[in-house]
Amino acid sequence: MKIVLVGTAYPYRGGLASFNERLMQQFQDEGDQVEIQTFSLQYPSFLFPGKTQYSDSTPSHSFKIERSVSSVNPFSWIRVGRKLKRMQPDIIIIKYWLPFMAPCFGTIASVAKANKHTRIVAIADNIIAHEPRFFDKWFTAYFAKKVDCWVAMSQSVLKDIDIFDTKSPRVLTPHPLFDNFGQAVERNLALKALNLQADKINLLFFGLVREYKGLDILLQAMKDQRLKAYPLCLVVAGEFYDDYSKYEQMVEEYGLSGVVKMENKFIKDEDVATYFSACDLVVLPYKSATQSGVTQIAFHFSKPMLVTKVGGLPEIVSEGRSGYVCEPNAESIADCLVDFCSNQRNFDQTLQQEKQRFAWDKMTAAIRE
C-alpha cells in the first residue's frame, strides 16, 4: 500500500514524532511505500511553552520526511491537500492530539480525499484536551467530519469519539512499545552517568511536566512519614511546562531536598535508556490521562510502574503484574510506595509476559482493518 502520515516528525522532537516515525518504519518493514508530510511550522513560538521544538538527536528513519505543512497557514493546507490528492495514497494517517491542529488536518484531509480513493485514518491520542479551550469542540467537530475511520488507544478515547462521530468505523488497540530508544544500559553505568547511588531505591517521573500529570501529588506522597524508613530517591526528568518554582517550593517545604532530584530539561532520545536503566520504579501519578507513551518506554525496558486510576492507564498497567494501580491521591500513592519498598516487589517475570500485548504489528493490523 501507499501510506502517507501527516503530522509531527523529525526534525521535531518528542513522543509524537517518535510514535509517528516508529509506526511508519513498521509499515515500511511490512513492505508498504511510506512517507511523512511534517510541519514547516508546528507551533508559533509564542504558543510553545518549551525551550525548543526541535530535536538535536541523530535522525534514524529510512524513509522520506518532507517539511510542507504550516499549522497556521490555510494556503499551505490546501497546497498539501492538493499534492496528496494527486499522489493518491491508499491511506492518509493523522495522529490527532490537539484541537488547535484540527483546521489544518481537517482541510488537508478534505482536499486529499476528494480523489475518491484515499481513506483518512485518525489515530486519536485525545478527543477531549487535557487543558481545554473554548474553541475545542468546534475545531474537533470540523476535523471529525473528514475522518473515514478511527483508531483509539484507550477505552476513554474510544467513548469520546462518539461525541463527534457515531457512524465511522473505529477500533481499539493499545499504544505499542516504544522500542526505538535502544537497549538497556548496565545499571551501575546508568547510575554513574546520572550521579545516582546504587544503594538507593530510585523512582522515575519522566517526560514533560504539566499540571495534569500530578507531580504535586507525588511530592505530597513522598513526605509520608512511613517512607522515611527507606532510602528513596525521586528523579524528575523532563522539561517543565508548569511553574518550576512551585515544585521547588514544595520540595523545600516538605523536607525533600535530599530525596528529590529535578532535571528541568528535555531528555534526548539517546539518553532515555540511561534514565530507565537506572530506575527501580516508574511513577505516573496523573490526575487525568488517556494513555501515556511513558508506560510503553517502561515496558520496553522491563520496568514496573505505579499509575493512577485515570483514563486508559489501568488498561495498560495490570495490578500486581506490571506494577501498581492506585487512586490519584497522595495517600494511595504512598501506600503503594511503602509496599514496593518494604516487600521488595519483583515484577520481572510477569512484566515479560505483559509486554507481549504491545507489538507494533498489532497497530498496523488495526489500521489496515
C-alpha positions in Angstrom: 0.0 0.0 0.0 1.0 3.6 -0.4 0.7 5.3 3.0 1.3 8.9 4.0 1.3 10.2 7.5 0.6 13.9 8.1 1.9 15.1 11.4 4.9 15.6 13.7 8.2 14.0 12.7 11.9 14.8 12.6 13.3 17.5 12.9 10.7 18.0 15.6 11.2 16.3 19.0 9.1 14.4 21.5 6.8 11.4 21.8 4.5 12.3 18.9 7.5 12.4 16.5 8.8 9.1 17.9 5.5 7.4 17.6 4.9 8.5 14.0 8.3 7.6 12.8 8.2 4.2 14.5 4.8 3.5 13.0 5.9 4.3 9.5 9.0 2.2 10.0 6.8 -0.7 10.8 4.7 -0.2 7.7 7.9 0.0 5.6 9.2 -3.2 7.2 5.9 -4.9 6.2 6.5 -3.9 2.6 4.5 -0.7 2.2 5.5 2.5 0.5 5.6 5.2 3.1 6.4 8.9 3.7 5.6 11.6 6.2 4.5 15.2 5.5 5.5 17.1 8.6 5.4 20.7 9.6 7.4 23.6 8.2 5.8 25.4 11.2 4.3 23.3 14.0 3.6 25.9 16.7 4.2 29.7 16.5 6.9 30.4 19.1 4.6 32.4 21.3 2.3 29.4 21.7 5.0 26.9 22.5 5.8 26.7 26.3 9.2 24.9 26.0 12.7 25.9 25.1 12.7 24.5 21.6 10.5 22.4 19.3 13.4 20.8 17.5 15.5 17.7 18.1 19.2 17.7 18.3 19.3 13.8 18.1 20.6 12.0 15.1 17.7 11.0 12.7 17.1 7.3 12.5 14.4 7.0 9.8 14.9 5.4 6.4 12.0 7.0 4.5 11.1 10.4 3.2 10.1 13.1 5.6 9.1 16.4 3.9 8.5 19.7 5.8 5.5 21.0 4.0 2.7 21.9 6.5 2.2 25.2 8.3 -0.3 24.7 11.1 -1.4 28.4 10.8 -1.3 29.0 7.0 -4.5 27.8 5.2 -2.8 28.2 1.8 -0.3 25.6 3.0 -3.2 23.2 4.0 -4.7 23.5 0.5 -1.4 23.1 -1.2 -0.5 19.9 0.7 -4.1 18.6 0.3 -3.9 19.0 -3.5 -0.5 17.3 -3.6 -1.8 14.3 -1.7 -4.9 14.3 -3.9 -2.7 13.8 -6.9 -0.5 11.3 -5.2 -3.5 9.1 -4.4 -2.2 7.3 -1.3 -4.3 4.4 -0.2 -4.2 5.7 3.4 -3.5 9.1 5.0 -2.8 8.7 8.7 -3.3 11.6 11.0 -2.4 11.4 14.7 -4.9 13.7 16.4 -3.8 15.1 19.8 -4.8 18.8 20.0 -7.8 20.7 18.7 -5.5 23.6 17.6 -4.4 21.3 14.8 -8.0 20.4 13.6 -8.4 23.1 11.0 -5.1 22.3 9.4 -5.6 18.5 9.5 -9.2 18.7 8.5 -8.6 20.8 5.5 -5.8 18.7 4.2 -7.9 15.6 4.6 -10.9 17.1 2.9 -8.9 18.2 -0.1 -6.9 15.0 -0.4 -9.8 12.5 -0.2 -11.7 14.3 -3.0 -9.8 11.9 -5.3 -12.4 9.3 -4.2 -9.6 6.8 -3.5 -7.7 7.9 -0.3 -9.0 6.9 3.1 -8.4 9.1 6.2 -7.4 7.2 9.3 -7.2 9.2 12.6 -5.2 7.8 15.5 -6.8 9.6 18.4 -4.5 10.4 21.3 -7.1 12.7 22.8 -10.5 13.8 21.7 -11.1 16.0 24.8 -8.0 18.1 25.5 -6.2 17.8 28.9 -6.1 21.6 29.0 -9.3 22.7 27.3 -10.0 25.9 25.4 -13.3 27.5 24.3 -12.8 26.6 20.6 -12.0 22.9 21.2 -15.4 21.4 20.4 -15.9 23.4 17.2 -12.5 22.5 15.9 -12.7 18.8 16.7 -16.1 18.6 15.1 -14.7 20.1 11.9 -11.9 17.5 11.8 -14.1 14.6 12.7 -16.3 15.2 9.7 -13.3 14.5 7.4 -12.3 11.2 9.0 -13.2 7.8 7.5 -12.1 5.6 10.4 -10.6 5.9 13.8 -8.0 4.1 15.9 -8.3 4.7 19.7 -5.6 3.6 22.2 -7.9 3.6 25.3 -11.5 2.9 26.1 -12.0 6.5 27.3 -10.9 7.9 23.9 -13.0 5.4 22.1 -16.0 6.6 24.0 -15.2 10.2 23.4 -15.2 9.7 19.7 -18.9 9.2 19.9 -19.3 12.9 20.9 -18.4 13.9 17.4 -18.9 10.8 15.2 -21.1 7.8 15.8 -21.0 6.3 12.3 -17.4 5.8 11.2 -15.7 2.5 11.9 -13.3 2.5 14.8 -11.0 0.0 16.5 -9.4 -0.1 19.9 -5.7 -1.1 20.1 -3.2 -0.2 22.8 -0.2 2.1 22.4 2.7 -0.1 21.2 6.0 -0.4 22.9 8.4 2.5 22.4 11.3 0.2 21.4 13.2 2.8 19.4 15.3 4.1 22.3 17.9 1.3 22.2 18.8 -1.4 24.6 19.1 -1.1 28.4 22.3 0.2 29.9 24.1 -1.8 32.6 22.6 -0.5 35.9 25.9 0.7 37.5 26.9 2.6 34.4 23.5 4.2 34.2 23.7 5.2 37.9 27.1 6.6 37.4 26.1 8.6 34.4 23.2 10.2 36.4 25.2 10.6 39.6 22.8 8.3 41.5 23.7 6.0 44.3 23.5 2.2 44.0 22.0 1.7 47.5 19.0 3.9 46.8 15.5 2.9 45.6 15.3 5.1 42.5 11.9 6.4 41.4 11.5 8.0 38.0 8.9 10.6 36.9 9.7 11.0 33.2 8.5 13.4 30.5 7.2 16.9 30.1 5.9 18.3 33.4 2.3 19.6 33.1 -0.2 20.2 35.9 -2.4 17.3 35.0 0.5 14.8 35.4 0.3 15.1 39.1 3.9 15.7 40.2 2.5 17.8 43.1 0.5 14.7 44.3 3.6 12.6 44.1 5.6 15.1 46.2 2.9 15.1 48.8 3.1 11.3 48.9 6.8 11.4 49.3 6.5 13.3 52.6 4.6 10.4 54.1 6.3 9.5 57.4 6.3 5.8 56.6 8.7 6.4 53.6 11.3 8.0 55.9 12.5 4.5 56.7 13.6 3.7 53.1 16.5 5.1 51.0 14.3 6.7 48.3 15.4 9.0 45.5 12.9 10.5 43.1 14.3 11.6 39.7 12.1 14.1 37.9 13.5 14.1 34.3 11.7 16.4 31.9 11.2 19.9 30.8 8.7 21.9 33.0 5.7 23.3 31.1 4.3 24.2 34.5 5.7 26.7 37.1 9.0 25.2 38.1 9.3 27.4 41.2 6.1 25.9 42.6 7.6 22.5 42.7 10.9 23.8 44.1 8.9 25.3 47.0 7.1 22.1 47.6 10.4 20.1 47.8 11.8 22.6 50.3 8.6 22.8 52.4 8.2 19.0 52.6 11.9 18.5 53.6 12.6 16.5 50.4 15.7 18.4 49.2 17.9 15.4 49.7 15.4 13.0 48.2 14.2 14.7 45.0 16.4 15.4 42.0 14.7 17.6 39.4 16.2 18.0 36.0 14.4 20.7 34.1 15.4 19.7 30.6 14.1 17.8 27.6 15.7 14.3 27.6 17.3 13.4 24.3 16.4 10.1 22.7 19.9 8.7 23.1 19.7 9.4 26.9 16.3 7.8 27.5 17.8 4.3 28.1 20.1 5.6 30.8 17.3 7.1 32.9 15.1 4.0 32.6 18.0 1.6 33.3 18.9 3.5 36.5 15.4 3.4 38.0 13.6 0.8 40.0 10.0 2.1 39.6 8.5 4.4 37.1 5.8 6.6 38.6 2.9 8.2 36.7 0.7 10.0 39.3 -1.6 11.5 36.7 -4.8 13.4 37.6 -6.2 12.8 34.1 -5.0 10.7 31.1 -5.9 8.9 28.0 -2.8 6.8 27.6 0.9 7.6 28.1 3.9 6.8 26.0 5.9 6.7 29.2 4.3 3.4 30.1 5.4 2.0 26.8 9.0 3.1 27.3 8.9 1.4 30.8 7.6 -1.8 29.3 10.4 -1.8 26.7 13.0 -1.6 29.5 11.0 -4.0 31.7 10.5 -1.5 34.5 7.5 -1.8 36.9 5.2 1.2 37.1 2.9 3.0 39.5 -0.1 4.5 37.7 -3.3 6.1 38.9 -6.8 5.0 38.1 -7.4 7.6 35.4 -8.2 7.3 31.6 -6.6 4.3 30.0 -3.7 3.8 32.3 -5.3 0.9 34.2 -5.9 -0.8 30.8 -2.1 -0.7 30.2 -0.7 -1.5 33.6 -2.0 -4.6 35.3 -2.2 -4.5 39.1 0.3 -7.0 40.5 1.7 -8.0 37.2 3.3 -4.9 35.7 3.1 -2.7 38.8 0.6 -0.8 40.9 -2.7 0.9 40.1 -3.8 3.4 42.8 -6.2 6.3 43.4 -5.0 9.7 42.2 -4.2 11.0 45.7 -1.1 11.2 47.9 -2.2 8.6 50.5 -2.9 5.9 47.9 0.4 6.6 46.1 2.3 6.5 49.4 0.7 3.1 50.3 2.0 1.6 47.0 5.4 3.1 47.5 5.6 1.6 51.0 4.6 -1.8 49.7 7.2 -1.7 46.9 9.9 -0.7 49.3 9.0 -2.9 52.2 8.3 -6.1 50.2 11.0 -5.6 47.6 8.4 -6.5 45.0 9.8 -8.1 41.8 7.7 -8.0 38.6 10.4 -9.3 36.2 8.6 -12.4 35.1 5.1 -11.0 34.7 6.4 -7.9 33.0 7.9 -10.0 30.2 4.5 -11.6 29.7 2.6 -8.4 29.8 4.7 -6.5 27.3 3.8 -9.1 24.6 0.4 -7.3 24.3 2.0 -4.2 22.7 3.6 -5.2 19.4 3.7 -2.7 16.6 2.3 -5.2 14.1 -1.0 -5.1 16.1 -1.2 -1.4 15.5 -0.6 -1.7 11.7 -3.1 -4.6 11.5 -5.7 -2.4 13.2 -5.2 0.4 10.8 -5.4 -2.0 7.8 -8.6 -3.4 9.2 
